[in-house]
Amino acid sequence: MATTVPRSTMRESWGWVWPDVLLRVLPFWLVPLAMAHWFLGGPRAVGVAPPPYGWGIALLIGLAVGIPMLGLAIAWRRVIAPRYRLPTTADQTLQTIFYLVINAPAEEVFWRGLLQTQLIRAIALTGWGRGWSIALGIVVIAVLFGAYHRLGNYPWRFNIAAMGAGLVFGALYALLPGPSIIVASIVHGLTTAGFLSWGDVALHWMRIRRLASASRQSDYAVVRVDPGQLGPGPAPAPNSGPQMETES
Protein backbone atom coordinates (compact mmCIF):
# COMPACT_ATOMS: atom_id res chain seq x y z
CA MET A 1 0.00 0.00 0.00
CA ALA A 2 1.44 3.34 -1.00
CA THR A 3 1.80 5.92 1.78
CA THR A 4 2.52 9.62 1.64
CA VAL A 5 5.92 10.57 3.09
CA PRO A 6 6.00 13.93 4.91
CA ARG A 7 8.56 16.22 3.28
CA SER A 8 10.54 19.19 4.54
CA THR A 9 11.33 21.95 2.06
CA MET A 10 14.12 24.47 1.71
CA ARG A 11 11.66 27.29 2.28
CA GLU A 12 10.66 25.81 5.63
CA SER A 13 14.26 25.26 6.70
CA TRP A 14 15.31 28.73 5.58
CA GLY A 15 12.66 30.07 7.92
CA TRP A 16 14.67 28.85 10.92
CA VAL A 17 18.18 28.89 9.45
CA TRP A 18 18.58 32.64 8.98
CA PRO A 19 17.34 33.62 12.47
CA ASP A 20 19.56 30.93 13.97
CA VAL A 21 22.57 32.29 12.11
CA LEU A 22 21.91 35.84 13.31
CA LEU A 23 20.96 35.09 16.90
CA ARG A 24 23.19 32.12 17.76
CA VAL A 25 25.82 31.23 15.17
CA LEU A 26 27.11 34.76 14.62
CA PRO A 27 27.59 35.47 18.37
CA PHE A 28 29.34 32.09 18.70
CA TRP A 29 31.91 33.44 16.24
CA LEU A 30 32.08 37.03 17.41
CA VAL A 31 32.60 36.42 21.13
CA PRO A 32 35.63 34.08 20.77
CA LEU A 33 37.21 36.20 18.05
CA ALA A 34 36.76 39.39 20.09
CA MET A 35 38.24 37.72 23.16
CA ALA A 36 41.11 36.37 21.11
CA HIS A 37 41.81 39.76 19.55
CA TRP A 38 41.74 41.77 22.76
CA PHE A 39 43.02 39.35 25.40
CA LEU A 40 44.46 36.12 24.00
CA GLY A 41 46.88 37.15 21.27
CA GLY A 42 44.92 36.39 18.12
CA PRO A 43 42.49 33.89 16.55
CA ARG A 44 44.91 30.98 16.83
CA ALA A 45 44.33 31.04 20.59
CA VAL A 46 40.76 29.88 20.01
CA GLY A 47 41.62 27.33 17.35
CA VAL A 48 40.97 29.42 14.25
CA ALA A 49 44.04 28.17 12.42
CA PRO A 50 44.92 25.51 9.84
CA PRO A 51 45.85 22.12 11.28
CA PRO A 52 49.65 21.87 11.72
CA TYR A 53 49.67 18.30 10.33
CA GLY A 54 48.05 19.41 7.05
CA TRP A 55 44.57 19.55 5.60
CA GLY A 56 44.73 16.06 4.12
CA ILE A 57 45.59 14.38 7.41
CA ALA A 58 42.94 16.49 9.16
CA LEU A 59 40.33 15.30 6.66
CA LEU A 60 41.37 11.67 7.10
CA ILE A 61 41.19 11.90 10.90
CA GLY A 62 37.89 13.74 10.70
CA LEU A 63 36.34 11.09 8.46
CA ALA A 64 37.85 8.20 10.43
CA VAL A 65 36.18 9.45 13.60
CA GLY A 66 33.23 11.24 12.02
CA ILE A 67 31.81 8.37 9.97
CA PRO A 68 31.40 6.06 13.01
CA MET A 69 29.92 9.01 14.93
CA LEU A 70 27.53 9.56 12.01
CA GLY A 71 26.41 5.94 12.25
CA LEU A 72 25.97 6.16 16.03
CA ALA A 73 23.94 9.36 15.65
CA ILE A 74 21.61 7.74 13.13
CA ALA A 75 21.20 4.67 15.35
CA TRP A 76 20.43 6.80 18.40
CA ARG A 77 18.00 8.92 16.39
CA ARG A 78 16.18 5.75 15.35
CA VAL A 79 15.80 4.79 19.01
CA ILE A 80 14.60 8.08 20.49
CA ALA A 81 12.90 9.81 17.54
CA PRO A 82 11.95 7.34 14.79
CA ARG A 83 9.45 9.64 13.09
CA TYR A 84 10.88 11.73 10.28
CA ARG A 85 10.23 14.20 7.47
CA LEU A 86 12.15 13.44 4.29
CA PRO A 87 14.00 16.56 3.04
CA THR A 88 13.69 17.55 -0.58
CA THR A 89 16.98 17.64 -2.50
CA ALA A 90 17.25 21.41 -2.13
CA ASP A 91 16.43 21.25 1.57
CA GLN A 92 18.94 18.46 2.12
CA THR A 93 21.61 20.60 0.46
CA LEU A 94 20.77 23.62 2.62
CA GLN A 95 20.75 21.64 5.86
CA THR A 96 24.00 19.86 4.99
CA ILE A 97 25.77 23.16 4.35
CA PHE A 98 24.37 24.59 7.55
CA TYR A 99 25.34 21.69 9.81
CA LEU A 100 28.79 21.00 8.34
CA VAL A 101 30.02 24.44 7.23
CA ILE A 102 28.18 26.97 9.41
CA ASN A 103 26.98 25.42 12.66
CA ALA A 104 29.77 23.00 13.54
CA PRO A 105 32.73 25.43 13.29
CA ALA A 106 30.81 28.10 15.19
CA GLU A 107 30.00 25.79 18.08
CA GLU A 108 33.53 24.40 18.14
CA VAL A 109 35.23 27.79 18.26
CA PHE A 110 32.95 28.83 21.13
CA TRP A 111 32.74 25.65 23.21
CA ARG A 112 36.14 24.11 22.61
CA GLY A 113 38.28 26.95 21.25
CA LEU A 114 37.27 29.49 23.89
CA LEU A 115 35.49 27.92 26.86
CA GLN A 116 37.28 24.57 27.10
CA THR A 117 40.72 26.08 26.57
CA GLN A 118 40.22 28.76 29.20
CA LEU A 119 38.67 26.33 31.67
CA ILE A 120 41.62 23.94 31.32
CA ARG A 121 44.02 26.82 31.96
CA ALA A 122 42.03 27.94 35.00
CA ILE A 123 41.98 24.43 36.46
CA ALA A 124 45.72 24.08 35.90
CA LEU A 125 46.32 27.30 37.87
CA THR A 126 44.73 25.69 40.94
CA GLY A 127 47.52 23.14 41.07
CA TRP A 128 46.00 20.22 39.19
CA GLY A 129 48.34 18.45 36.81
CA ARG A 130 48.10 18.92 33.07
CA GLY A 131 46.40 15.58 32.45
CA TRP A 132 43.75 16.08 35.12
CA SER A 133 43.16 19.67 34.02
CA ILE A 134 42.54 18.56 30.43
CA ALA A 135 40.28 15.67 31.44
CA LEU A 136 38.21 17.76 33.84
CA GLY A 137 37.93 20.63 31.37
CA ILE A 138 36.72 18.29 28.63
CA VAL A 139 34.11 16.70 30.90
CA VAL A 140 32.74 19.95 32.32
CA ILE A 141 32.37 21.59 28.92
CA ALA A 142 30.80 18.43 27.46
CA VAL A 143 28.17 18.44 30.21
CA LEU A 144 27.42 22.13 29.62
CA PHE A 145 27.35 21.52 25.86
CA GLY A 146 24.76 18.77 26.27
CA ALA A 147 22.65 20.84 28.66
CA TYR A 148 22.72 23.80 26.28
CA HIS A 149 20.83 21.73 23.69
CA ARG A 150 17.77 21.88 25.96
CA LEU A 151 17.34 25.39 24.56
CA GLY A 152 16.30 23.74 21.31
CA ASN A 153 13.61 21.71 23.12
CA TYR A 154 15.36 18.46 22.29
CA PRO A 155 14.49 15.44 24.48
CA TRP A 156 16.78 14.64 27.40
CA ARG A 157 18.03 11.49 25.72
CA PHE A 158 19.34 13.67 22.92
CA ASN A 159 21.01 15.97 25.46
CA ILE A 160 22.76 12.98 27.00
CA ALA A 161 23.96 11.94 23.55
CA ALA A 162 25.18 15.49 22.95
CA MET A 163 27.20 15.27 26.16
CA GLY A 164 28.82 12.07 24.93
CA ALA A 165 29.54 13.63 21.56
CA GLY A 166 30.98 16.67 23.35
CA LEU A 167 33.50 14.40 25.05
CA VAL A 168 34.70 13.23 21.63
CA PHE A 169 34.86 16.75 20.19
CA GLY A 170 36.66 18.04 23.27
CA ALA A 171 39.21 15.25 23.26
CA LEU A 172 39.97 15.79 19.57
CA TYR A 173 40.50 19.50 20.11
CA ALA A 174 42.60 19.15 23.25
CA LEU A 175 44.76 16.17 22.32
CA LEU A 176 45.53 16.69 18.63
CA PRO A 177 48.40 19.03 17.72
CA GLY A 178 47.17 22.55 17.25
CA PRO A 179 45.15 24.25 18.44
CA SER A 180 42.80 23.93 15.47
CA ILE A 181 39.04 23.44 15.33
CA ILE A 182 39.15 21.73 11.92
CA VAL A 183 39.03 18.05 12.91
CA ALA A 184 36.56 18.59 15.73
CA SER A 185 34.36 20.59 13.35
CA ILE A 186 34.34 17.81 10.74
CA VAL A 187 33.34 15.21 13.33
CA HIS A 188 30.82 17.59 14.89
CA GLY A 189 29.19 18.35 11.54
CA LEU A 190 28.84 14.70 10.58
CA THR A 191 27.40 13.81 13.98
CA THR A 192 24.80 16.59 13.89
CA ALA A 193 23.83 15.80 10.31
CA GLY A 194 23.46 12.14 11.26
CA PHE A 195 20.99 12.93 13.99
CA LEU A 196 19.03 15.51 11.98
CA SER A 197 18.84 15.85 8.17
CA TRP A 198 20.89 12.82 7.15
CA GLY A 199 19.14 10.90 9.88
CA ASP A 200 15.81 11.63 8.19
CA VAL A 201 17.13 10.21 4.93
CA ALA A 202 18.59 7.16 6.68
CA LEU A 203 15.32 6.46 8.50
CA HIS A 204 13.44 6.70 5.20
CA TRP A 205 15.91 4.33 3.53
CA MET A 206 15.56 1.83 6.38
CA ARG A 207 11.77 2.06 6.12
CA ILE A 208 11.90 1.35 2.38
CA ARG A 209 14.14 -1.65 3.06
CA ARG A 210 11.70 -2.99 5.66
CA LEU A 211 8.73 -2.56 3.33
CA ALA A 212 10.57 -4.24 0.46
CA SER A 213 11.58 -7.13 2.70
CA ALA A 214 8.02 -7.55 3.97
CA SER A 215 6.75 -7.52 0.39
CA ARG A 216 9.18 -10.25 -0.68
CA GLN A 217 8.24 -12.38 2.31
CA SER A 218 4.55 -12.07 1.49
CA ASP A 219 5.20 -13.03 -2.14
CA TYR A 220 7.00 -16.20 -1.13
CA ALA A 221 5.01 -17.08 1.97
CA VAL A 222 4.61 -20.83 2.58
CA VAL A 223 1.11 -21.92 3.49
CA ARG A 224 1.14 -24.91 5.82
CA VAL A 225 -1.90 -27.18 5.44
CA ASP A 226 -2.86 -30.14 7.59
CA PRO A 227 -2.73 -33.24 5.30
CA GLY A 228 -5.90 -34.48 6.95
CA GLN A 229 -7.75 -31.54 5.44
CA LEU A 230 -6.93 -32.66 1.91
CA GLY A 231 -8.99 -35.13 -0.07
CA PRO A 232 -7.48 -38.22 -1.71
CA GLY A 233 -5.14 -37.48 -4.55
CA PRO A 234 -5.39 -38.95 -8.01
CA ALA A 235 -4.62 -42.67 -8.34
CA PRO A 236 -1.21 -43.41 -9.84
CA ALA A 237 -1.29 -44.22 -13.50
CA PRO A 238 -0.64 -47.84 -14.44
CA ASN A 239 3.01 -48.75 -14.85
CA SER A 240 3.97 -45.20 -13.83
CA GLY A 241 7.05 -46.39 -12.04
CA PRO A 242 7.88 -46.55 -8.34
CA GLN A 243 5.82 -44.32 -6.03
CA MET A 244 7.20 -42.22 -3.15
CA GLU A 245 6.48 -43.86 0.17
CA THR A 246 4.53 -41.79 2.69
CA GLU A 247 4.08 -42.15 6.41
CA SER A 248 0.87 -43.84 7.47
C-alpha positions as CSV (number, residue, x, y, z in Angstrom):
1,M,0.0,0.0,0.0
2,A,1.4,3.3,-1.0
3,T,1.8,5.9,1.8
4,T,2.5,9.6,1.6
5,V,5.9,10.6,3.1
6,P,6.0,13.9,4.9
7,R,8.6,16.2,3.3
8,S,10.5,19.2,4.5
9,T,11.3,22.0,2.1
10,M,14.1,24.5,1.7
11,R,11.7,27.3,2.3
12,E,10.7,25.8,5.6
13,S,14.3,25.3,6.7
14,W,15.3,28.7,5.6
15,G,12.7,30.1,7.9
16,W,14.7,28.8,10.9
17,V,18.2,28.9,9.4
18,W,18.6,32.6,9.0
19,P,17.3,33.6,12.5
20,D,19.6,30.9,14.0
21,V,22.6,32.3,12.1
22,L,21.9,35.8,13.3
23,L,21.0,35.1,16.9
24,R,23.2,32.1,17.8
25,V,25.8,31.2,15.2
26,L,27.1,34.8,14.6
27,P,27.6,35.5,18.4
28,F,29.3,32.1,18.7
29,W,31.9,33.4,16.2
30,L,32.1,37.0,17.4
31,V,32.6,36.4,21.1
32,P,35.6,34.1,20.8
33,L,37.2,36.2,18.0
34,A,36.8,39.4,20.1
35,M,38.2,37.7,23.2
36,A,41.1,36.4,21.1
37,H,41.8,39.8,19.5
38,W,41.7,41.8,22.8
39,F,43.0,39.3,25.4
40,L,44.5,36.1,24.0
41,G,46.9,37.1,21.3
42,G,44.9,36.4,18.1
43,P,42.5,33.9,16.6
44,R,44.9,31.0,16.8
45,A,44.3,31.0,20.6
46,V,40.8,29.9,20.0
47,G,41.6,27.3,17.3
48,V,41.0,29.4,14.3
49,A,44.0,28.2,12.4
50,P,44.9,25.5,9.8
51,P,45.8,22.1,11.3
52,P,49.6,21.9,11.7
53,Y,49.7,18.3,10.3
54,G,48.1,19.4,7.0
55,W,44.6,19.5,5.6
56,G,44.7,16.1,4.1
57,I,45.6,14.4,7.4
58,A,42.9,16.5,9.2
59,L,40.3,15.3,6.7
60,L,41.4,11.7,7.1
61,I,41.2,11.9,10.9
62,G,37.9,13.7,10.7
63,L,36.3,11.1,8.5
64,A,37.9,8.2,10.4
65,V,36.2,9.4,13.6
66,G,33.2,11.2,12.0
67,I,31.8,8.4,10.0
68,P,31.4,6.1,13.0
69,M,29.9,9.0,14.9
70,L,27.5,9.6,12.0
71,G,26.4,5.9,12.3
72,L,26.0,6.2,16.0
73,A,23.9,9.4,15.7
74,I,21.6,7.7,13.1
75,A,21.2,4.7,15.3
76,W,20.4,6.8,18.4
77,R,18.0,8.9,16.4
78,R,16.2,5.8,15.4
79,V,15.8,4.8,19.0
80,I,14.6,8.1,20.5
81,A,12.9,9.8,17.5
82,P,12.0,7.3,14.8
83,R,9.4,9.6,13.1
84,Y,10.9,11.7,10.3
85,R,10.2,14.2,7.5
86,L,12.1,13.4,4.3
87,P,14.0,16.6,3.0
88,T,13.7,17.6,-0.6
89,T,17.0,17.6,-2.5
90,A,17.2,21.4,-2.1
91,D,16.4,21.2,1.6
92,Q,18.9,18.5,2.1
93,T,21.6,20.6,0.5
94,L,20.8,23.6,2.6
95,Q,20.7,21.6,5.9
96,T,24.0,19.9,5.0
97,I,25.8,23.2,4.3
98,F,24.4,24.6,7.5
99,Y,25.3,21.7,9.8
100,L,28.8,21.0,8.3
101,V,30.0,24.4,7.2
102,I,28.2,27.0,9.4
103,N,27.0,25.4,12.7
104,A,29.8,23.0,13.5
105,P,32.7,25.4,13.3
106,A,30.8,28.1,15.2
107,E,30.0,25.8,18.1
108,E,33.5,24.4,18.1
109,V,35.2,27.8,18.3
110,F,33.0,28.8,21.1
111,W,32.7,25.6,23.2
112,R,36.1,24.1,22.6
113,G,38.3,26.9,21.2
114,L,37.3,29.5,23.9
115,L,35.5,27.9,26.9
116,Q,37.3,24.6,27.1
117,T,40.7,26.1,26.6
118,Q,40.2,28.8,29.2
119,L,38.7,26.3,31.7
120,I,41.6,23.9,31.3
121,R,44.0,26.8,32.0
122,A,42.0,27.9,35.0
123,I,42.0,24.4,36.5
124,A,45.7,24.1,35.9
125,L,46.3,27.3,37.9
126,T,44.7,25.7,40.9
127,G,47.5,23.1,41.1
128,W,46.0,20.2,39.2
129,G,48.3,18.5,36.8
130,R,48.1,18.9,33.1
131,G,46.4,15.6,32.5
132,W,43.8,16.1,35.1
133,S,43.2,19.7,34.0
134,I,42.5,18.6,30.4
135,A,40.3,15.7,31.4
136,L,38.2,17.8,33.8
137,G,37.9,20.6,31.4
138,I,36.7,18.3,28.6
139,V,34.1,16.7,30.9
140,V,32.7,19.9,32.3
141,I,32.4,21.6,28.9
142,A,30.8,18.4,27.5
143,V,28.2,18.4,30.2
144,L,27.4,22.1,29.6
145,F,27.3,21.5,25.9
146,G,24.8,18.8,26.3
147,A,22.6,20.8,28.7
148,Y,22.7,23.8,26.3
149,H,20.8,21.7,23.7
150,R,17.8,21.9,26.0
151,L,17.3,25.4,24.6
152,G,16.3,23.7,21.3
153,N,13.6,21.7,23.1
154,Y,15.4,18.5,22.3
155,P,14.5,15.4,24.5
156,W,16.8,14.6,27.4
157,R,18.0,11.5,25.7
158,F,19.3,13.7,22.9
159,N,21.0,16.0,25.5
160,I,22.8,13.0,27.0
161,A,24.0,11.9,23.5
162,A,25.2,15.5,22.9
163,M,27.2,15.3,26.2
164,G,28.8,12.1,24.9
165,A,29.5,13.6,21.6
166,G,31.0,16.7,23.3
167,L,33.5,14.4,25.1
168,V,34.7,13.2,21.6
169,F,34.9,16.8,20.2
170,G,36.7,18.0,23.3
171,A,39.2,15.2,23.3
172,L,40.0,15.8,19.6
173,Y,40.5,19.5,20.1
174,A,42.6,19.2,23.3
175,L,44.8,16.2,22.3
176,L,45.5,16.7,18.6
177,P,48.4,19.0,17.7
178,G,47.2,22.6,17.3
179,P,45.1,24.3,18.4
180,S,42.8,23.9,15.5
181,I,39.0,23.4,15.3
182,I,39.2,21.7,11.9
183,V,39.0,18.0,12.9
184,A,36.6,18.6,15.7
185,S,34.4,20.6,13.3
186,I,34.3,17.8,10.7
187,V,33.3,15.2,13.3
188,H,30.8,17.6,14.9
189,G,29.2,18.4,11.5
190,L,28.8,14.7,10.6
191,T,27.4,13.8,14.0
192,T,24.8,16.6,13.9
193,A,23.8,15.8,10.3
194,G,23.5,12.1,11.3
195,F,21.0,12.9,14.0
196,L,19.0,15.5,12.0
197,S,18.8,15.8,8.2
198,W,20.9,12.8,7.2
199,G,19.1,10.9,9.9
200,D,15.8,11.6,8.2
201,V,17.1,10.2,4.9
202,A,18.6,7.2,6.7
203,L,15.3,6.5,8.5
204,H,13.4,6.7,5.2
205,W,15.9,4.3,3.5
206,M,15.6,1.8,6.4
207,R,11.8,2.1,6.1
208,I,11.9,1.4,2.4
209,R,14.1,-1.7,3.1
210,R,11.7,-3.0,5.7
211,L,8.7,-2.6,3.3
212,A,10.6,-4.2,0.5
213,S,11.6,-7.1,2.7
214,A,8.0,-7.6,4.0
215,S,6.7,-7.5,0.4
216,R,9.2,-10.2,-0.7
217,Q,8.2,-12.4,2.3
218,S,4.5,-12.1,1.5
219,D,5.2,-13.0,-2.1
220,Y,7.0,-16.2,-1.1
221,A,5.0,-17.1,2.0
222,V,4.6,-20.8,2.6
223,V,1.1,-21.9,3.5
224,R,1.1,-24.9,5.8
225,V,-1.9,-27.2,5.4
226,D,-2.9,-30.1,7.6
227,P,-2.7,-33.2,5.3
228,G,-5.9,-34.5,6.9
229,Q,-7.8,-31.5,5.4
230,L,-6.9,-32.7,1.9
231,G,-9.0,-35.1,-0.1
232,P,-7.5,-38.2,-1.7
233,G,-5.1,-37.5,-4.6
234,P,-5.4,-38.9,-8.0
235,A,-4.6,-42.7,-8.3
236,P,-1.2,-43.4,-9.8
237,A,-1.3,-44.2,-13.5
238,P,-0.6,-47.8,-14.4
239,N,3.0,-48.7,-14.9
240,S,4.0,-45.2,-13.8
241,G,7.1,-46.4,-12.0
242,P,7.9,-46.6,-8.3
243,Q,5.8,-44.3,-6.0
244,M,7.2,-42.2,-3.1
245,E,6.5,-43.9,0.2
246,T,4.5,-41.8,2.7
247,E,4.1,-42.2,6.4
248,S,0.9,-43.8,7.5
